Each structure stands twice: as C-alpha cells, then as structure tokens.
Amino acid sequence: MTSPLGHYIDVVNDMLESYVDLRTDQQKLDRIARLKWELPEGMPAWARPFRTTVPYDAIRAGVRVLTGLEEQLTIDPYAFQETELGDVGIAKKKANSWEAALKWQMDRAVRRRAILRQDVVRSALMYDEVVGQIVHLPTQIKAIKKMGGNPNRQQAALRFGDFVVQLRNPQSVYTKYSDYMLEAVLYATIKPATDIYAFWNNPELGKLLESDNCPDEWAVFDYVDYDRRVVFCYPGSTIQRVSESGTYEDKKGDELPAQAIELMNEEWKYDFLPWAAVVGGTQLVTEPEDSRFPLLFGLMKADQWNNTNIMGTLVLSEAIAEAARPDVKRSGIQPDSVEAAYGQAGGTWDVPPGHDVQDMPQKGLDPALREAFDRQISDMGRSTIPQVLVTAEMGADEPFAGFNLRIQQAMASLMPYKFLAERWFEEAYRLMLYWSKESGMPLSAPSGERVEPSEIDKDRIYLGVELQQDVPIDKQQRMATAIQAARELKLPTRDVLEMLGEADPERKIREWMMEQFDQAYLAGSVQFIQFQAAHTIEQQMMQAQLQQQAAMQQAQMQPPQAGGGQQGAPFAPQGVAGVEGQIANPNTEGGGLGLPPAMMAPELATRESATGMDAGGGPIMG
C-alpha cells in the first residue's frame, strides 16, 4: 500500500527543522575556509581589510597529506568459506582478486571527477561528515526505462565503469541515525524544472512546463529509508520548509499556490541504503550542531578568525595610514622659507637665519596590538594543524630525528579525520559489493580479476581501507619497519608487502618468482653459449695443430726442389708442396692461425730461407 505524500512531507519538514542550527554553523565554516570576511561595522574609514590564510592553509595541508597516495584496500581472506575448508591459499588469492576488481571500479569512478578522493578528505576536515551516493548504473538504467525516461546519458556513463560515486555536500544531506545504524537519508537540492522532467518524465510537471505558470527552479527532496523511497519537488530557489499554504510567483508576476509534485513513491526492496554516510564527533550529544567537531570548529566557536582579522586590519591599516607622515619639523618666524633641495645625493636644507629643521621621532606599530595579533595567529595554528605539515620544512640545524618526531606528533592532529575518511571508503566499497549481489552482475577488472555475485555473502564482508600519509619521512620509515619486521620477527613475505602498501602481495610474489626463473634461465643460457664457444675454439685449435703436424711431416718426406721457391710467392716455405693458402703458410703473420712463423716451421725459421739469399746477397742454390 502506497503511503500518502503528506506523511513524508511532515518527515522532511521535521528533518529540515532539526538541522537549522547545524546549517548555520556549516555556512560559517564555509566562509572561513574560503576566506570570505568583510569589515565589521564601526571600523574607521581608513581601515584596510586583512584576512589571515591560516584556515585555508590548514584545510589544504590536511588534504595534501592524506590524499597524496591512493587508499589501500584490504579484504580479510579469513572471511571466505575456503578458509574454513582449509584452503587458505585459495582464500588469499580470492581476496586479492576482489581487492583488484573493487579498486579498479573505484578508480574508474574517480576518473569521472579526478578530485573525488581529495573531496572525501576535505569534507571530513571541513564538516566532520562525509556523505555520498553509490549509484549502480545498470540498475539505474533499468529504473529509468521502467519510468519511461531516456537513459542515453547513463548508457554513455557506463564507459567509465559500472558505478557513479556522487559525493554530496553535507549541507544538502540530512541523516537520521539510531543505536544500530543509519536509518534514513534525505537529499535536498535545487534543480531547473526542465532537468527534473527530463530525468523523471513526470506528466504533471510536463503539463505545467507547457504553460506559463511553471517556476524555473524547484527544490527536489529525495527521501529513503528501509521501507520506502519517496521523491517529490516543490517550487522554490532555496531549501526551506514545505508549506501547504505556500505560494510562488509565476513569469507574469502573479502569486500562485505552491504544491508539491510526487515523482516517486515506491517500496524500498533492498536491505541496504544507497548512501555511504559517516559522521565523526561524538555520540554523547544528540543535537547535530554540537555532535560534530570539524577542523575549524574552534576558530568558529571562539570567534578567533574574526578577532584575528580585526587585529590584523588595525595593524596593517595603521602602517598604511602613517606611511606618509612627516619626517621633519621646520621651526622659525617664517617656516615656509625653509626649503629642501634634492639636486644632490642626500639632499640639502636651505635654512635662513633664525630657523631650524629637526627630525621627527620615528613611531613604530603599537606593540600591544602587535603582540595580541601574533598571539592570535599562534593560537589559530595550535587549534587547527601544526605548521610543520603546512610547510614541511626542517628547522635550522634540526636533526632528522627531531624533524621525524615533529611530523609524527603533527599527524596525530589529523587522525580523527583520517579515520573518518577511511570509514567512508569502506562503506563505498561495501555498497559496490551489495549492488553486485542484488543485480547479479559481476565486478571485474581488465587484468582478469573478478567478483562473482554468487560468492558475495553480505554477512561476511570484512574489508578495511587505510589512507597512507604522504609525508617526507613516511615512505622511508615504512620501508625500514618492513625490513626490520621481516628480519627480526620472521614475518611472511605477504605481510611485509602489505606493510609497504602493496594491494596484491600474492601477485608480487608470483612476479618475483617468475623473475627469478627468468634470471636463472638467462644465466644458464649465457653459460651454455660460453661453453659452446669455448668448445668450438678448442676443436678448431686441435684441428689446426693436426693440420700443422701433417704439413710438417709431408714437408720432411719430400726432397728439396732445385731452383728455390716459386715465382710470385717469395714467402712460401720451400719443401712444403701441396699446402696452399694463408691457413698453413708459416711465412704469414701467425700462419693463419695466430701463431708466429717460427712455430709453424721451426726448421725453416732462418734469415736465408725467409729471404732466399745468402749473407752476401746472392741467391741460394738448392
């Protein structure tokens, strides 16, 4: 049975009223973080506005430190059924596959808006709350087709993955928590009437658009709990209470009664809400405005930023106003007769008799005001984030151990917001698995990792996310800690790689093993090639020696011929008939084998045999 729209309008109004004070505080925080400050009433006309950038620097430093590296997703392998059956190795392999598939899906969703990860941390720092919708595009496409809408935009969005992660400003989201969990979420936003009709294809709104009485802007309220999802729109350009007696002004300027138009009122058939919402602060206070402690909470409540800007304005304005004050005093009967000449370096004074020129005493800034301003700046730094995280600079002659200690102490101020952002990522990854289970569509990555819907057990999803701080000494410290743990504690390689931030240690281990095999194969191939080359050279040398011995034996068996050596071959040895070529010529360099001629034919290694002439220069007779 469909619940009447009036009931949910009352629920929406109650949620809007309970968040009025919190919204006022959040608007102040926005102005502080964006350095929006104007001179208060009562300031002198010559005052020059001064705005300290401490709040902006603190938010920027926190975002930079916590989002310099991607989040590390870890799924506990002991949550899988294979672990209970004793197949721990298979469970670890499945956990790594799930981690890779989920991480790839999140990376694809981040590619739609590259600042998603930074905005998660920024929301935690600025509001102590992070909320976002995890939209499963295949499921949304089916719903749009069911309503008769056009899902072309959603079809195109599928190119960037199955999910759209829509991070929302906490000022537009109203949450209701119980002692158990998140119970209900209301999302309120302002949209043009044409956009609302294009998405929802509502006939009542369509008829109103065809007339001249349709307001240009509407407030859209999207409410969901574990029973129903109700969406309706109401004329207006601001988020305010929905009133049955409200009016709006049409294009002609006439006042018309404002009525809510129901866009959806259906039973919520899932056992989870499509929102990843986390809140920090404390549960000891029930009022929303007092249960959240954002980073700039102290500056806002103590009015530190306003007071510091007033003091800085007075110091700056006084220095500017008195910059052109006179430096000298002229005295005498006619002071105007005292003239200054600047035609030379330093200038001169033309002082008539009876007159005098005196330097005026220099006046500095008000020391009390200056001291108060410095103290305010120092207090703002202590109540937000330490300066070492803003500048990341070491002190003069500061040892590395001292700098390391200051970094670690400074990081403690960001821990509550770091844990909050990690919790949000955990909820986002968990919702991805829920949608895969409900839709029956697997989650996969191009590298082959895959999450099968049939293997997802909603009651056994144990995952964790860690944001790794990107500070100068953090990487070195993690590496040193991991090496020491592996050496001293004898930890498995998988645990050591996880300490270093590796998402899939099993894959890295397999890659290392394959690399060892490749190196061993390469080393063996090199040794085999060297062995073959050495064996071939040895055979060639033995063959050359055998040929040399055969040539020498043949030369000794043949009688010497008359007439000396042959014409045209003065270096050919006498008595070595039938052996030709450089390979066996003892008179050539090395005999063709890299050996000297004396070793090729020792009995012919004389001056007379080499030249064919005797000591007197005459021919040798054979």
KACORRA-V921469 format. One record per residue. N is the residue number from 1. SS is DSSP state (alpha for helix, beta for strand, coil for the rest). Layout:
N/SS  N/SS
This chain:
1/coil  2/coil  3/coil  4/coil  5/alpha  6/alpha  7/alpha  8/alpha  9/alpha  10/alpha  11/alpha  12/alpha  13/alpha  14/alpha  15/alpha  16/alpha  17/alpha  18/alpha  19/coil  20/alpha  21/alpha  22/alpha  23/alpha  24/alpha  25/alpha  26/alpha  27/alpha  28/alpha  29/alpha  30/alpha  31/alpha  32/alpha  33/alpha  34/coil  35/coil  36/coil  37/coil  38/coil  39/coil  40/coil  41/coil  42/coil  43/coil  44/coil  45/coil  46/coil  47/coil  48/coil  49/coil  50/coil  51/coil  52/coil  53/coil  54/alpha  55/alpha  56/alpha  57/alpha  58/alpha  59/alpha  60/alpha  61/alpha  62/alpha  63/alpha  64/alpha  65/alpha  66/alpha  67/alpha  68/coil  69/coil  70/coil  71/coil  72/beta  73/beta  74/beta  75/beta  76/coil  77/alpha  78/alpha  79/alpha  80/coil  81/alpha  82/alpha  83/alpha  84/alpha  85/coil  86/coil  87/coil  88/alpha  89/alpha  90/alpha  91/alpha  92/alpha  93/alpha  94/alpha  95/alpha  96/alpha  97/alpha  98/alpha  99/alpha  100/alpha  101/alpha  102/alpha  103/alpha  104/alpha  105/alpha  106/alpha  107/alpha  108/alpha  109/alpha  110/alpha  111/alpha  112/alpha  113/coil  114/coil  115/coil  116/alpha  117/alpha  118/alpha  119/alpha  120/alpha  121/alpha  122/alpha  123/alpha  124/alpha  125/alpha  126/alpha  127/alpha  128/coil  129/beta  130/beta  131/beta  132/beta  133/beta  134/beta  135/beta  136/beta  137/alpha  138/alpha  139/alpha  140/alpha  141/alpha  142/alpha  143/alpha  144/alpha  145/alpha  146/alpha  147/alpha  148/coil  149/coil  150/coil  151/coil  152/alpha  153/alpha  154/alpha  155/alpha  156/alpha  157/alpha  158/alpha  159/alpha  160/alpha  161/coil  162/coil  163/beta  164/beta  165/beta  166/beta  167/beta  168/beta  169/coil  170/alpha  171/alpha  172/alpha  173/beta  174/beta  175/beta  176/beta  177/beta  178/coil  179/coil  180/coil  181/coil  182/beta  183/beta  184/beta  185/beta  186/beta  187/beta  188/beta  189/beta  190/beta  191/beta  192/beta  193/alpha  194/alpha  195/alpha  196/alpha  197/alpha  198/alpha  199/alpha  200/alpha  201/coil  202/coil  203/alpha  204/alpha  205/alpha  206/alpha  207/alpha  208/alpha  209/alpha  210/alpha  211/coil  212/coil  213/coil  214/coil  215/coil  216/coil  217/beta  218/beta  219/beta  220/beta  221/beta  222/beta  223/beta  224/beta  225/beta  226/coil  227/coil  228/beta  229/beta  230/beta  231/beta  232/beta  233/beta  234/beta  235/beta  236/coil  237/coil  238/coil  239/coil  240/coil  241/coil  242/coil  243/coil  244/coil  245/coil  246/coil  247/beta  248/beta  249/beta  250/coil  251/coil  252/coil  253/coil  254/coil  255/beta  256/beta  257/beta  258/coil  259/coil  260/coil  261/beta  262/beta  263/beta  264/beta  265/beta  266/beta  267/beta  268/coil  269/coil  270/coil  271/coil  272/coil  273/coil  274/coil  275/beta  276/beta  277/beta  278/beta  279/beta  280/coil  281/coil  282/coil  283/coil  284/coil  285/coil  286/coil  287/coil  288/alpha  289/alpha  290/alpha  291/coil  292/coil  293/coil  294/coil  295/coil  296/coil  297/alpha  298/alpha  299/alpha  300/alpha  301/alpha  302/coil  303/coil  304/alpha  305/alpha  306/alpha  307/alpha  308/alpha  309/alpha  310/alpha  311/alpha  312/alpha  313/alpha  314/alpha  315/alpha  316/alpha  317/alpha  318/alpha  319/alpha  320/alpha  321/alpha  322/coil  323/coil  324/coil  325/coil  326/coil  327/coil  328/beta  329/beta  330/beta  331/beta  332/coil  333/coil  334/coil  335/alpha  336/alpha  337/alpha  338/coil  339/beta  340/beta  341/beta  342/coil  343/coil  344/coil  345/coil  346/coil  347/coil  348/beta  349/beta  350/beta  351/coil  352/coil  353/coil  354/coil  355/coil  356/beta  357/beta  358/beta  359/beta  360/coil  361/coil  362/coil  363/coil  364/coil  365/coil  366/coil  367/alpha  368/alpha  369/alpha  370/alpha  371/alpha  372/alpha  373/alpha  374/alpha  375/alpha  376/alpha  377/alpha  378/alpha  379/alpha  380/alpha  381/alpha  382/alpha  383/alpha  384/coil  385/coil  386/coil  387/alpha  388/alpha  389/alpha  390/alpha  391/alpha  392/coil  393/coil  394/coil  395/coil  396/coil  397/coil  398/coil  399/coil  400/alpha  401/alpha  402/alpha  403/alpha  404/alpha  405/alpha  406/alpha  407/alpha  408/alpha  409/alpha  410/alpha  411/alpha  412/alpha  413/alpha  414/alpha  415/alpha  416/alpha  417/alpha  418/alpha  419/alpha  420/alpha  421/alpha  422/alpha  423/alpha  424/alpha  425/alpha  426/alpha  427/alpha  428/alpha  429/alpha  430/alpha  431/alpha  432/alpha  433/alpha  434/alpha  435/alpha  436/alpha  437/alpha  438/alpha  439/alpha  440/coil  441/coil  442/coil  443/beta  444/beta  445/coil  446/coil  447/coil  448/coil  449/coil  450/beta  451/beta  452/coil  453/alpha  454/alpha  455/alpha  456/coil  457/coil  458/alpha  459/alpha  460/alpha  461/coil  462/coil  463/beta  464/beta  465/beta  466/beta  467/coil  468/coil  469/coil  470/coil  471/coil  472/coil  473/coil  474/alpha  475/alpha  476/alpha  477/alpha  478/alpha  479/alpha  480/alpha  481/alpha  482/alpha  483/alpha  484/alpha  485/alpha  486/alpha  487/alpha  488/alpha  489/coil  490/coil  491/coil  492/coil  493/alpha  494/alpha  495/alpha  496/alpha  497/alpha  498/alpha  499/alpha  500/coil  501/coil  502/coil  503/coil  504/coil  505/alpha  506/alpha  507/alpha  508/alpha  509/alpha  510/alpha  511/alpha  512/alpha  513/alpha  514/alpha  515/alpha  516/alpha  517/alpha  518/alpha  519/alpha  520/alpha  521/alpha  522/alpha  523/alpha  524/alpha  525/alpha  526/alpha  527/alpha  528/alpha  529/alpha  530/alpha  531/alpha  532/alpha  533/alpha  534/alpha  535/alpha  536/alpha  537/alpha  538/alpha  539/alpha  540/alpha  541/alpha  542/alpha  543/alpha  544/alpha  545/alpha  546/alpha  547/alpha  548/alpha  549/alpha  550/alpha  551/alpha  552/alpha  553/alpha  554/alpha  555/alpha  556/alpha  557/alpha  558/coil  559/coil  560/coil  561/coil  562/coil  563/coil  564/coil  565/coil  566/coil  567/coil  568/coil  569/coil  570/coil  571/coil  572/coil  573/coil  574/coil  575/coil  576/coil  577/coil  578/coil  579/coil  580/coil  581/coil  582/alpha  583/alpha  584/alpha  585/coil  586/coil  587/coil  588/coil  589/alpha  590/alpha  591/alpha  592/alpha  593/coil  594/coil  595/coil  596/coil  597/alpha  598/alpha  599/alpha  600/alpha  601/coil  602/alpha  603/alpha  604/alpha  605/coil  606/coil  607/alpha  608/alpha  609/alpha  610/alpha  611/alpha  612/coil  613/beta  614/coil  615/coil  616/coil  617/coil  618/coil  619/beta  620/coil  621/coil  622/coil
